[in-house]
Amino acid sequence: DLHSFPTRRSSDLNAAAGVLTIHDLAFLDAPDFLAPGDARLPELVRLSAHRAAVVCTPTQAVADVAADRLELPPDKIAVTPLGVDPAWFTARPPSEALARRVGLPSEYLLFVGAAGPRKALAWLLKAYDITPDLPPLVLVGPGHTGVPDRVRAVGYLSDVDLRSVVAGASALVLPSRDEGFGLPVLEAMAADVPVVCSDVPALREVSGGHATLVPFGDSEAMGAALTAAVAASASLETLTARRAHAAEFTWHRCAELTVDAYRRAVEAP
């Protein structure tokens, strides 16, 4: 994903001070996953990045990839981490009425996100297949079809319902092959829910040592991590540390850093 905006009007776009936001660069290593209409995306991103005065990324992990793969000077990149809505810190498990409406089991693990190759749900489902004692898996988001019996796809949820469904989960799992940020990780921590995710750079950075990281593609390790997450009872100290970590990520800070990036672009020679 990318957004590029000129910071001032100009009849010559090459003279405008541009700011480019790159959310992730997963497509550089998996161009076959791009839709036909996005075939030129790698070329356009590279061109836009070199034309921009400043490039924003949500994590240092994406900044490092941008510097390396797009051949950008590190001082041209501004890291602007995303924020967690304060409502997540007061989220409560779902009511009986919501559980019935959504079709939630009494105990469940949770994935939040759209279906797609980058989310690596096939790996997660394989881990489920070899770990029969795990509670049902609930998938929130579009595109989840043809799922096994132990998996329930509930589609889109409103923000209010989503917070409750997350707060009621035994653990949130994010098995992504790659991520630019991984906001569900922080949202789950804010709601006092343990997190199991793949050990990839952005998730390692965002989780800050407060999630269980699993080597990507290791089904036995994923099954073991989910089993441990279900059985564990977090101490008050652990819960407090998770919430404190999530609280460091605010939209106010994201906005301030983004404004700073635009100021840098305006002042750039």
N, C-alpha and C positions, 0 to 999 in steps of 0.2 A: 504494500500500500504506500502511496506517496501523495503528498499535497504540495504544490508549489505556488507561491503568491508573490508578485512584485510588491515591494514596500513603497514604491512611489510610481506615479504615472510617467510614462515615457513613450515617445513615438518609436523609439528604438528599444525593443525588449532586452537586447544585449547590454544596454546601458543601465537597466533597472537593477536595483539591489535586491536580488532574489533570496528567499529563504525556502529551503526544501526540507520537508519532514519525511523521513524514511522509517516506517514502523518495523519492517523486517526485510531481510534479503534472502529468505529461504528459497525463493525461485531461482537464485543463481546456481544452486546445486541440484535443482529439480525442475528444469524448464519444461519437462514433459507434463508436469502437473498444471501448467498454465492453460487457461482457456484459449481457443484459437484467436480470439480478439485481442489477447494480451501477449501475443508472440513477440512483439517488439519491446515489451516492458524492460528487459535487461538493458537494451540499448538506450532507451529513453531515460531510464534512471541514471545511467552513467553520464549521459549528456547533461541532464538537469543538475546532477551533483557537481559537475565541473563548472557549470555556468553560475551556480548559486554562490552568494557571498558567504552564507552559513548553511550548514546541514544539521538538522535536529534529529536525534534518535531517542527512543525511550529508555534505553539501557546502554551501559558501557559495552556490553557484549555486541550489540548492533553497531556501535561506534567503531569497535575494533575491526569488525568485518568490513564496514564501509571504508575505513582507512586502508585496509589491506587489499580488498577485492576491487574497490573503485579507485584506488590509488589517490586517496585524498590526504592532505596534511592533517594530522590530528587536531591542530589548533583551529581548523575550519569547522570542526564538529562540536555541537553543543548537546549535552545529554540532558533531556527534560523528562524525568520519570513521571509516569501517570499517578493519579491519586485515588484514594479509597473514599467513597461516599460515607460520611459520618453515620448514616443510617445502618450500615453494616455492624457497627459496634453495639447496637441495641437489638439486633435480630434475634428472634425467638423461634423455636421449633414450630412446625405447622400445627394448626388446630386439627381436631378430628374432622371437621367439615372440609378443610383444605386437603387433608390427606385422602379423604374419600373422593373428592372432586378430581384430584390429580391422579389418583390410583397408586398412592405410595404404600409400600410395605411398612411394617412396624420398625424394621431395621434395614438400612440400605447404604451402599456406597454411591458416590455421585460423580458424574462427569458433566461439565458445563461447557458447551461449545457446539459449533456446527460440525457435521460430519465432513470428512475430507482426508486425503492421504497424509497431510502434515500432522494431523492429530493422532495418527497411529493407533486407532481403535482396534485394528486387527491384532496388534500385540497385546492389548489389554484383554481382548476376548480370548486369546489363546491362554493367557495367564488364568483367566476364569475357568477355562476348560480343564486345566490341570490342578485347580485348587477348588474342589467341590464344596468345601465347608464355608466359603465366603457368602455373606448375605447378598441379596439381589443387587444388581447394578442399575441405577436410574440414569438415563441420558436426557439431559435438558438441552434443547436447541434443535435446529432444522436438519433434515436430511437423514435421520436415523431410521432406516427401514430394514426389514428382514433380520431382526435381531433374535438371538436365541431365547429360550424360555426363561432363563434366569435374568434376563435383561429387559428393562422396561423403558421405552422411549415415550416421553411426555410432551415433546415439542416445545414451543415457546411458552414462557411464563412471564407474567408482569413482573416489574421490578420488586413489588411488595411480596408477591408469592415466591419469587426466586430467593429472596433473602431468607424467608422462612424455610424453604426446602433445603437450602444450603445449611442453615443452622441446625436442622434435624438430622443431617447425615452423620454416619459413623466416621467417615473420612471423605475428603474430596481427592479425586485422582486426575492427574493431567499427564497423559503418556506421550506428549508431543515429540515428534522427531526434531522440531525446531520451533522456537518462539521468539517474538520480538520483545515481549514483556511478560505476559502471563498474569493478568489482573485477577482471575479467579483464585489464584494462590493467596494473595493478600486479603481478598474478600472473605475467604474461608477462615483465615487466621483471625480476622477481626470478629468473626462470628463464633470463635472458640472451637473451630473444627480442625482436626489434624489434616495434614496435606501429604500426599504421596505423589511424586512427579518424576519425570525422566531427568537424568543428570545431563542437562544441556546448558550451555553458558548462560543464557538469559534467565532461566528458571533457577539456576544455582545463585545468580546474582540477586534476583528479586526475593527469593525465599530467605536469604541471609542466614542460613544455618538452622532455620526453624521448620524445615520440611524434611521428609525422608526422601532422599534422592536415589533413584534406581538406574543402573546402567541401561542405556537404551537397547531395547530388543531382548533383554534377559527376562524371559517369562517366569522362570522359577523365582528369581529375585523379586519380581513384581508381585507374584502370589504371596511370597513370604512377607513382603513389606505391608501388603494390604491386610494379611492375617494379623500381623503385629499391631497395626493401627486400630483394628476392630477390638482387639483384646486389651489394649493399653488404657490406662486411666491417667490422664494428664494431671500433674500436680498444679497447685495454684501458681507456683513459681513459673512453670512452663507456660501456662495459659497467659499469665501477665506478660511474659517475655514476647510471646507471639503477638499479642495485641499491641504492645509497645512498638514492635517492629513495624506492624501494619500501619500504625498511627503516624509513622515518619513520612508516609507517602500521602501527600495532600494535593488537592487540585489547586489550592492557593500557591503552593510551591511550584507546581508545574506551570502555572500561569506566569509567575515571576520569572522563572528561568526562560520561558518562551519569549516574554517581552524583552528580556536581556539579549536574547539571540537576535531579535528584530532590530534592536538598537545597534548591535554590533554590525549588522548588515548595512544599516543606514550610514554608519560611520566608516565602513570599509572603503579603502581607497579605490 
